[in-house]
Amino acid sequence: MVLAVCLWILSWTFTLPAAALTPLKMMDLDYAACPADIGQGAVTSNGTTRPAQCFLISGTVVNSSGKTVYDADVYGRIYDATGNSVMQNRGRIGNIEEVPPGNSPFEVRVSIPQGQPAPLQLKQFKASGFSGPVKNFNFKQIRP
């Protein structure tokens, strides 16, 4: 019993820091067509493949936590000139590997179906990441 109490007390003094989800603000959003060397591709929707337009969305991500944030997922809504969503049923736009404290520039690549009328409207952008690096787990496939 004494050992259990000692372990319980030690667990309070030697706990590892939690890798909590940290919200990040995004501002000064803009977009531009991708350079030719990265701008080719296609979009698959409902089992059909259509030509795609490539865009780089850029801006400033604001990390006011005072600590570096890792593996930040970027969320937002993108609409065409007529107000139609160009990425229906999809809020996650991309990922930023590392965001230091303060304001930092960012850029994510998105592909949207060919023919969506410009200009694009970027709305409700935000990001969230972790206070520590997220480990990549390699799973072995078990074959019967």
Buried (B, 14 or more C-beta within 10 A) or exposed (E): EEEEEEEEEEEEEEEEEEBEEBBBEBEEBEBEEBEEEEBEEEBEEEEEEEEBBBBBBBBBBBBEBEEBBBBBBBBBBBBBEEEEBBBEEEEEBBEBEEBEEEBBEBEBBBBBBEEBEEEBBBEEBBBBBBBBEEEEEEEEEEEE
